[in-house]
Amino acid sequence: MSADTRVYEIRVQGELAPRWSCWFAGLAVETSDGETVMVGPVDDQAALHGLLARIRDLGLPLLGLRVVDG
């Protein structure tokens, strides 16, 4: 991991199967009560924006984004 790598939690409305993990750069994907939470390391801001663009492209409402560490 680079010095810019941080662990993020991204919460979206809608349920994604765990198999979506590979499309979201290997983030862990968990679903509960109509929401999906993705957690894992993101290399830098450009990679984070790429993940957010994928969420947008799927039409999933973003419910939350937070840094889990550092």
Secondary structure, 3 states (H helix, E strand, C coil): CCCCCEEEEEEEECCCCHHHHHHHCCCEEEEECCEEEEEEEECCHHHHHHHHHHHHHHCCCEEEEEECCC
